[in-house]
Each structure stands twice: as C-alpha cells, then as structure tokens.
C-alpha cells in the first residue's frame, strides 16, 4: 500500500460511501456497481481528500467472481452492493460476508431499494462491534449501509471530482498498470 496505511484508506472509503447515493433506481445490480465504481475511482483519485492526498494512486476495480466483492479498493477494502434483498437473499449474503472477511481487511455491504428489514437487522447484529471500519486485529470490520430509493440522486457523484488533464492521464495509466501488476504478483505468492 505504500505510505498510506490500510486503516487510513478504509476511513476514506467509509467517508466516501457515506456520502454516496445512487443517482437513480437501476434494474440490475451491475448498474449500481458500475456507478459506485466510477464514483469511488473519481473521488479517491482526485487528491485533496480529507484524510488522503495521494494524487491518484489507488486502484478501484470491479470484481466479477462469485465469491468476490463487487468493487475492491487497492486490494484492501471489499464492497458489495445488493438491491431489493429478500429474507433468502440476506441469508445467502450472511454466508458470503464470512468469505469476504477472509479476503479483505475491511468489508462494506450496501443495500439499495427494498429489503427485508428484520433479516437485515439480524445480519447487522451478527457483527455488533464492527459497524464502523476500525482496526480490530481479531476481526475484519464490516460496515452496513442502506440506500433508500426516495434519496436516490441526492448524494455525492463522480461528476463532482476533477478528472485528470490529458497530460496527466499517461502518468496515471502507468501508475495504474504498475499497481495492477503488483497486485497480481502478490496474489501469485
């Protein structure tokens, strides 16, 4: 991770997630994921953040594996976004959270749209001391967020962050490529 620690990154991601709300009600979870990915990439790499000022050095990836989170930040924070969760969906998600905890140092679960409130509360209560992203060495913290449809479009979005100039894009592309290669090498070890 370099100079910036995992905890500082997790705090910045948690702050960004707290500010984000989908711009609209999408039909597919993949559309929520794509919007969240664009937002986190723009915000975390804009520089001048409250906690981090890295000048655009974070890899924000979309993950597609069955047991992977939807969006992963610098191989550290795993974020899963789900829409219209039934009781059965939440039960399945509960099993996956344990797998996510093994793969990432911090995990965030975002529920959009309608959900089974009772089972959502039970899932949150499974991790009572882990609601915030903290540095508990005995567990991987889990952050739960709920995004309700009436609030869509009222949160922060990717358009609020400066995009790099054409001159800067080449350097950022090189940094991103180097980061991706390093990540793949770490996974092979």
N, C-alpha and C positions, 0 to 999 in steps of 0.2 A: 504494500500500500504506500510505501514511501513515508514522507514526512507526516502526512495526515493519518491519524490513528483510526482504527475501526469504530471506536466509540464516537469520535467527532463526526465521522461520516454518517453513522447511524442517527445521530442527533439532527444533522442537517436533512437527511432523508425524511425523518419523522416530521420535522417542521414543514418540509415541502408537501408531504402527504396531508398534513393537517390543513394546509391552505388550498389543496386541490379538490375540485368538484367537477364531475363530467360536464361537458358543455351541453349534452343532450342525452335522451334516453335511447340507447342503441339497442338493436335487435340481438346482437351477438356479443359475447364476452370479449371476443378478439378485438372488436372495435373499441371497447373500454380500454383494453390492454394497450392498443396502439396509441390512443390519446394519452394515456398515463406515461407510456414510454417517451413520447415526444416531449411532454411536459417536464419530466424528470431530467431528460438529457439536456434540454434548454436551460432549466433552472440551475442544475448542479454545475454545468459547464459555462455559465455566464460569467462567473467570477464575481467578486464583491459581495459574497453571501455573508450572512450574519456570523456564521461560525467558520465557514471555509472560504478561502480565497485562493483557489488553486489554478485559476486561469484556464480551465477546461481540460482537466486531466482525468476525468472519470469515465469509465466505460459503463454505459447503461445499455443493457442487452435485453432483447425479447427472448424468452426461453420457450421451447416448444415441446419438451419432453413430458411424458405422462406424470412423472414424479418430481418435476421441477416447478419452481415458482414461475409466474408469468413474466415478471420483469426482475432482473438481477442487476444490482449496482456494485460494480467493482468486485465481483465475486464474493461479496460480503453480506449484503442485505438482499433477502429474497422477498418479493412482494407478489401476492396472489390476489387477483380481483375476480369476484363472482357476482352474478346477477340473479335476482329472483330465486333465492335459496329456499327450498322446501326443507322439511324436517329431515328427510332422507339425504338431501344434498349436504346438509350441515353435519350429519353423522359421518358421511364419507370424508368431508373436509377435516373433521377431527382426527381421523386416522392419518391424513396427509400432513397435518401440522407437525406430527412427531417426525416424519421423514424430512420435512423442511428444516426442522431444528438440527438434524444431523448434518445437513448440507451447508447451512449458512450460520453466521454468527448472530444475525438478527433477522426476524421474520415479521412481516406485516400482512394482515388479512383485511381486504376491503370488500364490504358487501354493498352492492348497488341495487336499487329497486326494492321490491317487496321481499320480505324474508319471514321465516317462522320465528317470531320474537322469543318464544320460550326456549327453543333449542339454541338460538343464537346466544341467549343469556347463559345457558348451561355451558356452551363452548367457551365463552369468556371466563366463566367461573372455574373452568378447568385450569386456567392459568392466572390465578388471582393476584399473584405478586409480580406478574410480568406484563402488565398492561402498557407500561411505557417501555421505550427502548433504553435499557440500562446495561450495566456491566457486571451482572451477576455471574461469577465463574461457574456456578453449579447448574446453570441452565441457559438456554438460548431464549432471550426475551421475545415475546410475541405482542405485537400491537394490533388491536382490533379497531377498525374504523367503519362507520356506517354512512353511506351516502344516499340520501332520500331524493326521490325524483323532483319534488317541488323546489329543491335547492339547485338543481342542475343549471349550469350556466352562470352561477353566482360566485364561483371560486376563481382561483388563480389559473392561468393557462400558459401554454408555451409562447404565445404571441407577446407576452409581457416581458420577455427576456431577449436581449440583443443577440442577434446571430452574428457569427464571425464574418469579418470582411473577406473578400475573395483572396487577399494576400495571406490572411491567417488560416484559411481553410487547408492549405497544403501542409502547414506545420501541425495542425490539429489532426489531419488524416494520418500523418506519420506517427504522432503520439498514440492515436487510437490503434493503429496497426501494431505498434510495438506492445501496447498493453494487451491486445488480444493474443499475440504470440506468447507473451509471458504467461498469460492465464492458461493457455493450452499446455504449455510446458509444465506448469505446476500441477495440472490435472494428471499428466502422464507419470509424474514421480510417485 
